Amino acid sequence: MDKLDVGEFRLLMEESQDLQVDAMRSMKQPLDAIVDLGKERRAKRAHARLRRVEVDHGRRRLLAGIGAAGALGVTGAWALPMSSAAAAEDADIMALQTAVSIEKLAIFTYKTALTLPYLQTDKVAIKTVAAFAKMTMAQHTEHAAAFNARAKELGGAEQTATSPKYTPIVQEMLPALKKGGPLDVIALAITLEDVATSTYVQNIQDVGDPQVRLLFGTVVGVESQHLAILYAVQALLKGDAPELVTLKATGDAVNAAKLPAAAGSVGIPETFKKTDLASPPEEGAVK
């Protein structure tokens, strides 16, 4: 485990950070558009609510001559339903809130993992895994903040909780994780990154607003890279070959003859991302 070329792996992590910076920078324009759309839609919804009040008031006056009982019954029946546009916006807000809950659970998991004794040793490979966890945790923090900001600007509440579905699962795994090793941390991280990636891919298809779709599409690229790196590191550690994690930012690689047979596919096990683990928008929405 102490033969890992930490310098070369650091370059791989720098690639991930570069992708993160580019993704966050490219978010600015679509996120500004989301804010403008949110303000416009809230104004329309406020106008619609005012109109409903005016219509109901007029109906009450009209029905007053028929009798109080009739007025109460018919007024309720004539209440206008929420528009499809408003319902779609609410779904987008819930999707953003659920995304925050997933990001916050990933942050909690990486932060907890970094306190484990076996991730605090001086072995080169362990220090490298810990460095990756710190960088990835920081990126998840940025994603959560971005999702929360947009949910609030669309009129939704800030999500402060972790995923209600996956948090109990992580909590149950902590005792075993403390007795395990780096591969156990990586396996759990793969599951969480897969949940995030699957959810955002599904959201790209399901959310109503094109700018919100663009937001999820921007973030999912970073999450996919997290997942691919974890798959590769897992395979190399299982194969007792940590020294092979030596891809360079320039595109160079280790001697291909030394790589295991699965090296060409382990980081991308799916041609098209499956979404079996995707969380529905309402799963982590603020109640």
C-alpha positions in Angstrom: 0.0 0.0 0.0 3.0 2.4 0.4 4.1 2.3 -3.2 1.4 4.6 -4.5 2.8 7.5 -6.5 1.0 10.3 -4.6 2.5 12.9 -6.8 0.9 11.4 -9.9 -2.4 10.8 -8.1 -2.4 14.4 -7.0 -2.4 15.4 -10.7 -5.5 13.3 -11.2 -7.2 15.0 -8.3 -6.2 18.4 -9.8 -8.0 17.3 -13.0 -11.1 16.7 -10.9 -10.7 20.1 -9.2 -10.3 21.8 -12.6 -13.5 20.2 -13.8 -15.2 21.4 -10.6 -14.1 25.0 -11.1 -15.2 24.9 -14.7 -18.5 23.5 -13.8 -19.2 26.0 -11.1 -18.2 28.8 -13.4 -20.5 27.6 -16.1 -23.4 27.5 -13.7 -23.4 31.3 -13.2 -25.4 32.2 -16.3 -28.1 29.5 -16.1 -28.4 30.1 -12.3 -29.0 33.8 -12.9 -31.7 32.9 -15.4 -33.2 30.6 -12.8 -33.5 33.5 -10.4 -35.2 35.7 -13.0 -37.6 32.9 -13.9 -38.4 32.4 -10.3 -39.2 36.0 -9.7 -41.4 36.1 -12.7 -43.3 33.0 -11.7 -43.7 34.1 -8.1 -45.2 37.4 -9.4 -47.6 35.4 -11.6 -48.6 33.1 -8.8 -49.2 36.1 -6.5 -51.4 37.7 -9.1 -53.3 34.4 -9.6 -53.9 34.2 -5.8 -55.2 37.8 -5.7 -57.4 37.0 -8.7 -58.8 33.9 -6.9 -59.6 36.1 -3.8 -61.4 38.7 -6.0 -63.4 36.0 -7.8 -64.4 34.2 -4.5 -65.4 37.5 -3.0 -67.6 38.3 -6.0 -69.2 34.8 -5.8 -69.9 35.2 -2.1 -71.7 38.4 -2.8 -73.7 36.8 -5.7 -74.6 33.8 -3.6 -75.5 35.8 -0.5 -79.1 36.1 -1.8 -79.4 32.3 -2.2 -78.4 31.7 1.4 -75.4 31.2 3.6 -75.4 27.4 3.3 -75.4 27.5 -0.5 -72.7 30.1 -0.6 -70.3 28.0 1.5 -70.9 24.9 -0.5 -70.5 26.4 -4.0 -67.5 28.7 -3.1 -65.4 25.6 -2.1 -66.4 23.8 -5.3 -65.4 26.8 -7.5 -61.9 27.3 -6.0 -59.3 27.4 -8.7 -56.7 24.6 -8.8 -53.0 25.2 -8.9 -51.7 25.8 -12.4 -49.6 23.2 -14.1 -46.7 25.7 -14.3 -46.8 26.2 -10.5 -46.9 22.5 -9.9 -43.9 22.0 -12.2 -42.0 24.7 -10.4 -42.7 23.1 -7.0 -41.4 19.8 -8.4 -38.2 21.5 -9.5 -37.8 23.0 -6.0 -38.3 19.6 -4.4 -35.7 18.1 -6.8 -33.2 20.7 -5.8 -33.9 20.1 -2.1 -33.5 16.4 -2.5 -30.2 17.0 -4.3 -29.0 19.0 -1.3 -30.0 16.2 1.1 -27.9 13.8 -0.9 -24.9 16.2 -1.1 -25.1 16.8 2.7 -25.0 13.0 3.4 -22.0 12.7 1.2 -20.3 15.5 3.1 -21.2 13.8 6.4 -19.9 10.5 5.2 -16.5 11.8 4.0 -16.1 13.9 7.1 -16.8 10.9 9.3 -14.4 8.7 7.3 -11.6 11.1 7.7 -11.8 10.6 11.5 -11.2 6.9 11.2 -7.8 5.8 12.6 -6.8 3.8 9.5 -7.2 7.0 7.3 -4.9 8.9 9.5 -1.7 6.9 9.1 1.5 8.0 7.3 1.3 5.4 4.6 1.4 7.0 1.2 -1.7 5.3 -0.2 -3.8 6.1 2.9 -2.7 9.7 2.7 -3.7 9.8 -0.9 -7.2 8.3 -0.2 -7.7 10.9 2.6 -6.6 13.7 0.3 -9.2 12.6 -2.3 -11.9 12.5 0.4 -11.1 16.0 1.5 -11.2 17.4 -2.0 -14.4 15.6 -2.9 -16.1 16.7 0.4 -15.3 20.3 -0.5 -16.8 19.9 -3.9 -20.0 18.4 -2.5 -20.2 21.4 -0.1 -20.1 23.7 -3.1 -22.8 21.7 -4.9 -25.1 21.7 -1.8 -24.7 25.5 -1.4 -25.5 26.0 -5.1 -28.6 23.8 -5.1 -29.9 25.4 -1.8 -29.4 28.9 -3.1 -31.4 28.2 -6.3 -34.2 26.4 -4.4 -34.5 29.4 -2.1 -34.5 31.9 -5.1 -37.3 29.9 -6.7 -39.4 30.4 -3.5 -38.5 27.1 -1.7 -37.1 26.5 1.8 -33.4 25.8 2.5 -32.6 22.1 3.0 -30.5 21.5 6.1 -31.0 17.8 6.5 -29.3 14.8 5.0 -31.2 12.2 2.8 -34.0 10.7 4.8 -33.7 7.4 2.9 -29.9 6.8 2.9 -28.9 8.5 6.2 -30.2 5.5 8.3 -28.3 3.1 6.0 -25.0 5.1 6.5 -25.6 5.3 10.2 -26.0 1.5 10.4 -22.8 1.0 8.5 -20.6 3.2 10.7 -19.7 0.5 13.4 -18.5 -1.9 10.7 -16.7 0.9 8.9 -14.7 1.7 12.0 -13.6 -1.9 12.2 -12.9 -2.1 8.4 -10.4 -0.5 6.1 -10.0 1.9 3.1 -11.8 -0.5 0.8 -14.9 -0.3 3.0 -14.8 3.5 2.9 -14.5 3.4 -0.9 -17.4 1.0 -1.3 -19.7 3.3 0.7 -18.5 6.3 -1.2 -19.2 4.5 -4.5 -22.8 3.9 -3.3 -23.4 7.5 -2.4 -21.8 8.9 -5.5 -23.9 6.5 -7.6 -27.1 7.7 -5.8 -26.1 11.3 -6.6 -25.2 10.6 -10.2 -28.3 8.5 -10.9 -30.5 11.1 -9.3 -29.1 14.0 -11.3 -29.3 12.0 -14.6 -32.9 11.2 -13.9 -33.6 14.9 -13.0 -32.2 16.0 -16.3 -35.0 14.1 -17.9 -37.8 15.0 -15.4 -37.5 18.6 -14.2 -39.6 21.1 -16.0 -37.4 24.1 -16.3 -34.6 23.9 -18.9 -32.3 26.0 -16.8 -32.7 23.7 -13.8 -32.0 20.8 -16.2 -28.8 22.5 -17.2 -27.8 23.0 -13.6 -28.1 19.2 -12.9 -26.3 18.4 -16.2 -23.4 20.6 -15.1 -23.0 19.0 -11.7 -23.5 15.4 -12.9 -20.3 15.6 -14.8 -18.3 16.2 -11.6 -20.2 13.5 -9.8 -19.5 11.0 -12.6 -15.8 11.7 -12.3 -15.9 11.1 -8.6 -17.6 7.7 -9.3 -15.1 6.8 -12.0 -12.1 7.6 -9.9 -13.5 5.6 -7.0 -14.1 2.6 -9.2 -10.6 2.7 -10.5 -9.0 3.1 -7.1 -11.2 0.2 -5.7 -10.1 -2.1 -8.5 -6.4 -1.3 -8.1 -6.5 -1.7 -4.3 -8.3 -5.0 -4.6 -5.7 -6.1 -7.0 -2.9 -5.1 -4.6 -1.6 -2.7 -7.2 -1.9 0.9 -5.7 1.2 1.9 -7.5 -0.7 1.8 -10.8 -2.8 4.8 -10.0 -0.4 7.1 -11.9 -2.4 8.8 -14.7 -1.0 12.2 -15.5 -2.8 15.4 -16.2 -0.9 15.5 -19.5 -2.5 12.3 -20.7 0.4 10.0 -20.0 -0.2 6.7 -18.2 1.6 3.8 -16.7 2.8 0.9 -18.8 -0.4 -0.6 -20.2 1.1 -4.1 -20.0 1.1 -3.8 -16.2 -2.6 -2.9 -15.9 -5.2 -5.5 -15.0 -7.5 -6.7 -17.8 -10.4 -4.7 -16.3 -8.5 -1.4 -16.5 -10.3 -0.3 -19.7 -13.8 -0.6 -18.3 -13.8 -0.5 -14.5 -14.1 3.3 -14.3 -17.1 3.3 -16.7 -19.1 0.1 -16.0 -22.2 1.4 -17.8 -22.4 2.6 -21.4 -25.5 4.6 -20.5 -26.0 5.6 -16.8 -28.7 3.5 -15.2 -30.9 5.4 -12.8 -32.1 2.5 -10.6 -30.8 4.4 -7.5 -32.2 7.7 -8.4 -34.1 9.5 -5.6 -37.5 11.0 -6.7 -37.9 14.8 -6.2 -40.1 14.5 -3.2 -37.8 12.1 -1.3 -35.6 14.7 0.3 -37.9 17.7 -0.1 -38.4 20.1 2.9 -41.7 19.2 4.5 
